[in-house]
C-alpha cells in the first residue's frame, strides 16, 4: 500500500463531485498554499488543484488564505520601505497602450510612493509592464533591497513577480500549458508585500469585484478599491462608466464614476507603438482618449487615498497634475 500524499486532502475537498466537494476554509487554503510554495506538491497534484479551483472559482476566504501564505514566505527588508500605494500589473495590454504607467509615474512625481509588482509573457500578443518601463528608461528592481533604493530615489519601484515570489510566477507561467488562468492571478494582485495602506486594483472579469473586495477585508487591508480596468489593468476606460468597489477600515462600499468621453466606443490602437507614451507625455502628440485614461486613473487613486473628497475634486486635481507635469517622465 502506498501512503496518501499529504496534499491529496486538498485536491479531494475540491473534487469530490457536486454534492460532496466544497471550498477550502481560509486555514486550509493557507496550509495548501504553503505546501505549494515550499515545493512539497507534485506537478500532477498542482495542475488538478489549480483547475478545480478555476472551475468552481475561488472564494474570498481561499484568496485570503493563499495570500497570507505568500506573504509569510517572503523575505522582506528590515526596515520595510514606506509605501503609500500598492499597484499590481498582471494582465498586459492589447487594445490600448499601458497609459496607466503614466498615471502611476505622475502620482510618484507628486509625492505618492508607489510599489508596483507583476508579471509578463503569459499571454501572446500583449504589451507588458517591464518591457514598457525599460523603453521609458525606468529601471526594474531585481530584489526588495533594490526596490527600496528606487523608492528612495524616485518614489516609484517595479519588482517583477519572478523576483518577488518565484513559485507564484511559475504557476502563472503554466497558463499556456493549462489553457486557463489560475487563482495565482488573483493572489498576485492581493499580495501587497510592503503593506501599503492603500491598494488599487484593476481586473477584467466583473464577477471578481466582490471576491477582491471581500478578500481585502478578510486580510485587514485598510483601504482598497477595485474596478474593471481596461484590459484587466489598473487603467480606467474613459469611454464607459466604471463601478468601483472599496474597503475603508472594514466598511464595504460601491460607487459609479461616469464616462469621461462622449463617444462610448472603445477604440483599438492598431499599432501599439510604445514610443507614443513619451510623445503624449511631452505634448508632442495630442490624444483625448489617452489623456482621459491617465487623469481618470489618477482620480481613482486620489479618491481612494483621501486626497480628494469627491469625484469632481479628484478629476480636477488629476487634470492639474497632468497640465503641470515635468518635462522628464521620471525624476529623482
Secondary structure, 3 states (H helix, E strand, C coil): CCCCCCCHHHHHHHHCCCCCCCCCCHHHHHHHHHHHHCCCCCHHHHHHHHHHHHHHCCCHHHHHHHHHHHHHHCCCCCCCCCCCEEEEECCCECCCCCCHHHHHHHHHHCCCCEEEEECCCCCCCCECHHHHHHHCCCCCECCHHHHHHHHHHHCEEEEEHHHHCHHHHHHHCCHHHHCCCCCHHHHHHHCCCCCCCEEEEEECCHHHHHHHHHHHHHCCCCEEEEEECHHHCCCCCCCCCEEEEEEECCEEEEEEECCCCCCCCCCCCCCCCCHHHHHHHHCCCCCHHHHHHHHHHHHHHHHHCCCCCCHHHHHHHHHHHHHCCCCCCCCC
